[in-house]
Amino acid sequence: MTEETGEPEQPADRPKRKPKPKRPATLRVCVWCGTPFVPENKRGPAPSYCKPGCRVRAHEERTRQRELAAIHGRHEQQLDRIFGAFGKAGAAKARKAAEEAEAEQAGPGPQIRGQEELTW
């Protein structure tokens, strides 16, 4: 410290810090909603989502898809166990019959009033 001003002494030969090169602002596209955005933070990995809500929705959808895949896998295992008793040829016929029954239950879709008169 200098006695006159009371400030700490600054060494004259102290090296100055070099400024870090700034990463150029890059335009990114949100993986979830497709909105173009410029990341706010220049540090760390580049973000894939424009806002936290998009990140949460994408996570929820991934979780939902995993659950559906697990349910489908269990369903297929049950069908294989049931149709396994029929043998390969019988299992193929039984599967086809089950698929046709499902298609029948779905029905042709909603009927439009007056549709009978519109058919030629």
Buried (B, 14 or more C-beta within 10 A) or exposed (E): EEEEEEEEEEEEEEEEEEEEEEEEEEEBEBEBBEEEBEBEEEEEEEBBBBBEEBBEBBEEEEEEEEEEEEEEEEEEEEBEEEBEEEEEEEBEEBBEEEEEEEEEEEEEEEEEEEEEEEEE
